[in-house]
Amino acid sequence: MYPVSTGMNWGYGSRSPVVPGCTVVDLSAMNRIRNAEAISPENPVAVIEPGVTQRQLTDYLRKHCPSLAFNPTGSAVDTSILGNALDRGVGYLGPRVADVFGLEVVTGTGEILRTGFRRLGDRSPLATSHPYGLGPMLDGLFFQGNFGIVTSACLRLVPRRPRRVAVSAALRREADLAAFIDALARLKREGLLTSVTHIGNRQRTHATLMAGLVHYFERECGFEAERARHEAATALNVVAPNEWTSIAGVTGTDAQVRAALAEVRARLRGIARVRVVTDRVLEVGYRIAHALRFLKGARANAAAIAAMRPLHGLVNGQPTDVAIDNLLWQFGRADLPAAQLDASNCGLLYVSPALPLDGGFVARFVHSMRSEAARFRFELPMTINVETETSLVVVANLLFDRSVPEDVERAHTCARALHRLIQDEGLEVYRARVDMMADIVGRDPQYWKTVRALKLALDPDNIIAPGRYNLPD
Ligand SMILES: Cc1cc2nc3c(=O)[nH]c(=O)nc-3n(C[C@H](O)[C@H](O)[C@H](O)COP(=O)(O)OP(=O)(O)OC[C@H]3O[C@@H](n4cnc5c(N)ncnc54)[C@H](O)[C@@H]3O)c2cc1C
């Protein structure tokens, strides 16, 4: 059996099981927020089932507990919060694995196991409040492990801070990328930037904004398709000309945000052009630029703001379909809802190495990844995501048309080459597809032998046949 929560694991294998012949267990109908009545600012924990989506929890909290939010991802609003966390997905505020504890699991032996203090039963005051339990923490076994089917878990909610802004910083000279990363890393460590910092390259920034720009020119300026595209391409070079641009959130009280912004500006002075983006700035900026849209520069700005606005919602904890809609638009299927990305020809492989938080190392490695991808004629859209105080993750996407067999082959060959590059540097991806597993296990069979022994304890009839990865006896 192969469980999925909503099965939208795009770029990492979607809902396909890791071996043929599995029964896919679709848990999307298990969508209760089990403790809904008990959620409050004093009890900021939601006990959710796998089918609870970003949309559902956002709507619930907005209606019943508006002072609380959760850590949203940039994926579709109808993705599962728990499914994403179990694959160690990452939200706007950080890795979701840190948000989840107290799992309820159906193991392969048919038993129900509750981790942490949930084992004390629902009536225990500790069941959903103390994340660590007593004794070995078993939670970790169920992330990226399929050691069992998780049927519910506790999710930490976060208080909505009174002031929430985004800081965008455009790196002036590409040669300063290492110093830029180091400065942003320090700001993250010191708690001045309160979200993940996303540092996107030009391809990535342009891909993110393109569809929104074209829509603006078509809908608000009445341009036909070709002119709208042309104007969008020109606008991108005006509004996002830099090779690397970062975006991060700063939240807190008014005074905290003001002080943090002053510090961010001081630290990045000379390296990057810093802009503070708020709902109000976007609203007023749009109104003025839109009114002046008969001027080319003004309409470029109005279009950029229109494209940026839904993404800015993430600062307020509001998930959006925009990133997926962009892909659908790119592949000529703007008619499809985001949840049906797999019905389009959009082929997507993520290659996502974890790296130490060391600017020099990261700048050099990112350069190697881009050179390697260029050998396969891929310009690599990528973001460098400063996620923890000590490490970051690079998310590189290979986009291709799934209806063209040569492109599919080229993308997979490139993904394999990039993975080899990562491993040769002593690094590893933070999240793997099944096609990467043989190389991952091959580098460290002894470790994976232990993992397998643990798995057999909970899932003796597991779906991976004994000889599959040639583990040592
Ligand atoms: C444009 C775009 C943007 C994206 N942005 C992000 C992002 O910001 N952050 C991010 O992390 N990802 C992102 N993704 C990748 C992906 O879409 C999300 O991670 C998505 O949330 C995963 O799908 P899902 O929630 O439906 O999980 P599922 O596909 O249901 O689950 C993921 C995996 O976890 C395991 N699993 C799921 N449920 C269970 C269960 N109940 N018990 C045991 N094991 C289980 C299964 O192995 C499954 O394959 C993005 C993708 C695209 C295309």
Ligand as a Chemical Component Dictionary entry (heavy atoms), coordinates in Angstrom:
data_LIG
# 
_chem_comp.id                   LIG 
_chem_comp.type                 NON-POLYMER 
_chem_comp.pdbx_formal_charge   0 
_chem_comp.three_letter_code    LIG 
# 
loop_
_chem_comp_atom.comp_id 
_chem_comp_atom.atom_id 
_chem_comp_atom.alt_atom_id 
_chem_comp_atom.type_symbol 
_chem_comp_atom.charge 
_chem_comp_atom.model_Cartn_x 
_chem_comp_atom.model_Cartn_y 
_chem_comp_atom.model_Cartn_z 
_chem_comp_atom.pdbx_ordinal 
LIG C1  C1  C 0 5.026  25.601 -8.427 1  
LIG C2  C2  C 0 5.237  24.681 -7.266 2  
LIG C3  C3  C 0 5.483  25.217 -6.012 3  
LIG C4  C4  C 0 5.733  24.369 -4.928 4  
LIG N1  N1  N 0 6.008  24.927 -3.719 5  
LIG C5  C5  C 0 6.355  24.133 -2.685 6  
LIG C6  C6  C 0 6.725  24.700 -1.430 7  
LIG O1  O1  O 0 6.711  25.919 -1.235 8  
LIG N2  N2  N 0 7.098  23.855 -0.440 9  
LIG C7  C7  C 0 7.095  22.510 -0.605 10 
LIG O2  O2  O 0 7.429  21.778 0.328  11 
LIG N3  N3  N 0 6.714  21.947 -1.772 12 
LIG C8  C8  C 0 6.354  22.711 -2.816 13 
LIG N4  N4  N 0 5.980  22.135 -4.001 14 
LIG C9  C9  C 0 6.001  20.653 -4.140 15 
LIG C10 C10 C 0 4.628  19.962 -3.813 16 
LIG O3  O3  O 0 3.626  20.405 -4.693 17 
LIG C11 C11 C 0 4.192  20.173 -2.359 18 
LIG O4  O4  O 0 5.184  19.704 -1.484 19 
LIG C12 C12 C 0 2.880  19.458 -1.999 20 
LIG O5  O5  O 0 2.392  19.959 -0.789 21 
LIG C13 C13 C 0 3.009  17.934 -1.877 22 
LIG O6  O6  O 0 1.795  17.333 -2.189 23 
LIG P1  P1  P 0 0.703  16.881 -1.120 24 
LIG O7  O7  O 0 0.601  17.944 -0.094 25 
LIG O8  O8  O 0 -0.508 16.530 -1.889 26 
LIG O9  O9  O 0 1.372  15.614 -0.442 27 
LIG P2  P2  P 0 1.208  14.092 -0.893 28 
LIG O10 O10 O 0 1.564  13.966 -2.337 29 
LIG O11 O11 O 0 -0.099 13.568 -0.479 30 
LIG O12 O12 O 0 2.316  13.429 0.028  31 
LIG C14 C14 C 0 3.693  13.550 -0.187 32 
LIG C15 C15 C 0 4.367  12.218 0.142  33 
LIG O13 O13 O 0 4.336  12.017 1.564  34 
LIG C16 C16 C 0 3.962  10.678 1.894  35 
LIG N5  N5  N 0 2.682  10.718 2.603  36 
LIG C17 C17 C 0 1.648  11.552 2.333  37 
LIG N6  N6  N 0 0.653  11.347 3.181  38 
LIG C18 C18 C 0 1.033  10.362 4.004  39 
LIG C19 C19 C 0 0.408  9.744  5.116  40 
LIG N7  N7  N 0 -0.773 10.127 5.541  41 
LIG N8  N8  N 0 1.079  8.768  5.750  42 
LIG C20 C20 C 0 2.307  8.415  5.352  43 
LIG N9  N9  N 0 2.957  8.981  4.315  44 
LIG C21 C21 C 0 2.327  9.960  3.646  45 
LIG C22 C22 C 0 3.844  9.917  0.611  46 
LIG O14 O14 O 0 5.053  9.261  0.346  47 
LIG C23 C23 C 0 3.637  11.011 -0.436 48 
LIG O15 O15 O 0 4.204  10.706 -1.680 49 
LIG C24 C24 C 0 5.708  22.954 -5.106 50 
LIG C25 C25 C 0 5.409  22.432 -6.360 51 
LIG C26 C26 C 0 5.186  23.286 -7.434 52 
LIG C27 C27 C 0 4.885  22.695 -8.773 53 
# 
loop_
_chem_comp_bond.comp_id 
_chem_comp_bond.atom_id_1 
_chem_comp_bond.atom_id_2 
_chem_comp_bond.value_order 
_chem_comp_bond.pdbx_ordinal 
LIG C1  C2  SING 1  
LIG C2  C3  SING 2  
LIG C2  C26 DOUB 3  
LIG C3  C4  DOUB 4  
LIG C4  N1  SING 5  
LIG C4  C24 SING 6  
LIG N1  C5  DOUB 7  
LIG C5  C6  SING 8  
LIG C5  C8  SING 9  
LIG C6  O1  DOUB 10 
LIG C6  N2  SING 11 
LIG N2  C7  SING 12 
LIG C7  O2  DOUB 13 
LIG C7  N3  SING 14 
LIG N3  C8  DOUB 15 
LIG C8  N4  SING 16 
LIG N4  C9  SING 17 
LIG N4  C24 SING 18 
LIG C9  C10 SING 19 
LIG C10 O3  SING 20 
LIG C10 C11 SING 21 
LIG C11 O4  SING 22 
LIG C11 C12 SING 23 
LIG C12 O5  SING 24 
LIG C12 C13 SING 25 
LIG C13 O6  SING 26 
LIG O6  P1  SING 27 
LIG P1  O7  DOUB 28 
LIG P1  O8  SING 29 
LIG P1  O9  SING 30 
LIG O9  P2  SING 31 
LIG P2  O10 DOUB 32 
LIG P2  O11 SING 33 
LIG P2  O12 SING 34 
LIG O12 C14 SING 35 
LIG C14 C15 SING 36 
LIG C15 O13 SING 37 
LIG C15 C23 SING 38 
LIG O13 C16 SING 39 
LIG C16 N5  SING 40 
LIG C16 C22 SING 41 
LIG N5  C17 SING 42 
LIG N5  C21 SING 43 
LIG C17 N6  DOUB 44 
LIG N6  C18 SING 45 
LIG C18 C19 SING 46 
LIG C18 C21 DOUB 47 
LIG C19 N7  SING 48 
LIG C19 N8  DOUB 49 
LIG N8  C20 SING 50 
LIG C20 N9  DOUB 51 
LIG N9  C21 SING 52 
LIG C22 O14 SING 53 
LIG C22 C23 SING 54 
LIG C23 O15 SING 55 
LIG C24 C25 DOUB 56 
LIG C25 C26 SING 57 
LIG C26 C27 SING 58 
# 
